[in-house]
Amino acid sequence: MEGFALVTGSADRLGKGIALDLAAIGFDLLLHYNHSEKKIEILKEEIEQMNRKAIPLQIDFLETNDYDKLFRDLKEKGIVINVLVNCASDFQPSTFQEAGAGLLQKQIKINFENAYLLTKAFARVFEKGVIINVLDTKISKNFSKHLDYLLSKKLLNEFTKLSAIHLAPNIRVNAIAPGLILPPADKDEAYLHELAEKIPLKRTGSMLEILKAVRFLLDSQFVTGQVLYIDGGDHLL
């Protein structure tokens, strides 16, 4: 497979790693970001040094965006997207103690709604390809200190399965549910190692495990509607 891949949230963390690996296996990249312009410029240079094209796309997921127009405009320029990776995410703590719906609306918009809209526009404009949604191992659980975040990821999980049915046979839709791969922004590796003692494999994972999962889903033509839990068995508990 070749052509362009669009990775949302590609300025940092999982999105950046996935974008770099897609470039390494021959894809040109559309690099979505919101505020991280400097990080995207650095990433763009890295990808161009690999002799691949890299086009930054600044999109605020809290605004109303016309993705059909965006994709049609790209297609008219000869840019055909074959892979869509919905990786952008906002991770904020919340419980039943908070009042109001503001955080819920924000989490749904960033973590689910834009992936939903991008998926539908991708199907209408490009009509074939592969979609990979990045979830979270916690979608298998019903207790969380990140209530609104978890709800948004559970929605994306269900949408993955719906999309796999409705967009077949020309578009395959799968998902990856990472576990202890990267610490939250306000934590360090020691935090992950402490949590790892509570999961079956009793160790943390690495970015490499995520990249291997992405490659598997790209290569496996008979796989759709699946969630790969890259979590050391955490989802089984």
CORLIN-V691875 format. One record per residue. N is the residue number from 1. RES is the residue in three letters. SS is DSSP state (@ for helix, = for strand, . for the rest). D_FIRST is the distance of its C-alpha to the first C-alpha in whole Angstrom. Layout:
BEGIN
((N;RES;SS;D_FIRST) (N;RES;SS;D_FIRST))
END
This chain:
BEGIN
((1;MET;.;0) (2;GLU;.;4) (3;GLY;.;7) (4;PHE;=;10) (5;ALA;=;10) (6;LEU;=;14) (7;VAL;=;16) (8;THR;.;19) (9;GLY;.;22) (10;SER;.;20) (11;ALA;.;24) (12;ASP;.;25) (13;ARG;@;24) (14;LEU;@;21) (15;GLY;@;20) (16;LYS;@;20) (17;GLY;@;19) (18;ILE;@;16) (19;ALA;@;15) (20;LEU;@;16) (21;ASP;@;14) (22;LEU;@;11) (23;ALA;@;12) (24;ALA;@;13) (25;ILE;.;9) (26;GLY;.;8) (27;PHE;.;8) (28;ASP;=;11) (29;LEU;=;13) (30;LEU;=;16) (31;LEU;=;18) (32;HIS;=;21) (33;TYR;=;24) (34;ASN;.;28) (35;HIS;.;31) (36;SER;.;29) (37;GLU;@;29) (38;LYS;@;30) (39;LYS;@;27) (40;ILE;@;24) (41;GLU;@;26) (42;ILE;@;26) (43;LEU;@;22) (44;LYS;@;21) (45;GLU;@;23) (46;GLU;@;21) (47;ILE;@;18) (48;GLU;@;19) (49;GLN;.;21) (50;MET;.;17) (51;ASN;.;17) (52;ARG;.;14) (53;LYS;.;15) (54;ALA;=;17) (55;ILE;=;19) (56;PRO;=;21) (57;LEU;=;22) (58;GLN;=;26) (59;ILE;.;26) (60;ASP;.;29) (61;PHE;.;28) (62;LEU;.;32) (63;GLU;.;32) (64;THR;.;32) (65;ASN;.;28) (66;ASP;.;27) (67;TYR;@;23) (68;ASP;@;23) (69;LYS;@;25) (70;LEU;@;23) (71;PHE;@;19) (72;ARG;@;21) (73;ASP;@;22) (74;LEU;@;19) (75;LYS;@;18) (76;GLU;@;21) (77;LYS;.;20) (78;GLY;.;17) (79;ILE;.;15) (80;VAL;.;12) (81;ILE;=;11) (82;ASN;=;8) (83;VAL;=;9) (84;LEU;=;13) (85;VAL;=;15) (86;ASN;=;18) (87;CYS;.;20) (88;ALA;.;23) (89;SER;.;26) (90;ASP;.;30) (91;PHE;.;32) (92;GLN;.;36) (93;PRO;.;39) (94;SER;=;41) (95;THR;.;43) (96;PHE;.;45) (97;GLN;.;48) (98;GLU;.;46) (99;ALA;.;47) (100;GLY;.;45) (101;ALA;.;42) (102;GLY;@;41) (103;LEU;@;39) (104;LEU;@;37) (105;GLN;@;36) (106;LYS;@;35) (107;GLN;@;33) (108;ILE;@;31) (109;LYS;@;30) (110;ILE;@;28) (111;ASN;@;27) (112;PHE;@;27) (113;GLU;@;27) (114;ASN;@;25) (115;ALA;@;22) (116;TYR;@;24) (117;LEU;@;24) (118;LEU;@;20) (119;THR;@;19) (120;LYS;@;21) (121;ALA;@;21) (122;PHE;@;17) (123;ALA;@;17) (124;ARG;@;20) (125;VAL;@;18) (126;PHE;.;15) (127;GLU;.;15) (128;LYS;.;12) (129;GLY;=;9) (130;VAL;=;10) (131;ILE;=;13) (132;ILE;=;15) (133;ASN;=;18) (134;VAL;=;20) (135;LEU;.;24) (136;ASP;.;27) (137;THR;@;28) (138;LYS;@;31) (139;ILE;@;30) (140;SER;@;32) (141;LYS;.;35) (142;ASN;.;38) (143;PHE;.;39) (144;SER;.;38) (145;LYS;.;40) (146;HIS;=;37) (147;LEU;@;38) (148;ASP;@;36) (149;TYR;@;33) (150;LEU;@;33) (151;LEU;@;33) (152;SER;@;31) (153;LYS;@;28) (154;LYS;@;30) (155;LEU;@;29) (156;LEU;@;25) (157;ASN;@;25) (158;GLU;@;27) (159;PHE;@;25) (160;THR;@;21) (161;LYS;@;23) (162;LEU;@;24) (163;SER;@;21) (164;ALA;@;19) (165;ILE;@;22) (166;HIS;@;22) (167;LEU;.;19) (168;ALA;.;18) (169;PRO;.;16) (170;ASN;.;14) (171;ILE;=;13) (172;ARG;=;13) (173;VAL;=;16) (174;ASN;=;17) (175;ALA;=;18) (176;ILE;=;20) (177;ALA;=;23) (178;PRO;=;24) (179;GLY;.;28) (180;LEU;.;30) (181;ILE;.;27) (182;LEU;.;29) (183;PRO;.;32) (184;PRO;.;33) (185;ALA;.;34) (186;ASP;.;38) (187;LYS;.;37) (188;ASP;.;37) (189;GLU;@;35) (190;ALA;@;39) (191;TYR;@;38) (192;LEU;@;35) (193;HIS;@;37) (194;GLU;@;40) (195;LEU;@;38) (196;ALA;@;36) (197;GLU;.;39) (198;LYS;.;39) (199;ILE;.;36) (200;PRO;.;35) (201;LEU;.;34) (202;LYS;.;36) (203;ARG;.;34) (204;THR;.;31) (205;GLY;.;27) (206;SER;.;25) (207;MET;@;22) (208;LEU;@;20) (209;GLU;@;21) (210;ILE;@;19) (211;LEU;@;16) (212;LYS;@;16) (213;ALA;@;16) (214;VAL;@;13) (215;ARG;@;11) (216;PHE;@;13) (217;LEU;@;12) (218;LEU;@;8) (219;ASP;@;8) (220;SER;.;11) (221;GLN;.;11) (222;PHE;.;15) (223;VAL;.;16) (224;THR;.;17) (225;GLY;.;20) (226;GLN;.;20) (227;VAL;=;21) (228;LEU;=;21) (229;TYR;=;24) (230;ILE;=;24) (231;ASP;.;27) (232;GLY;.;29) (233;GLY;.;31) (234;ASP;@;32) (235;HIS;@;31) (236;LEU;@;33) (237;LEU;.;37))
END
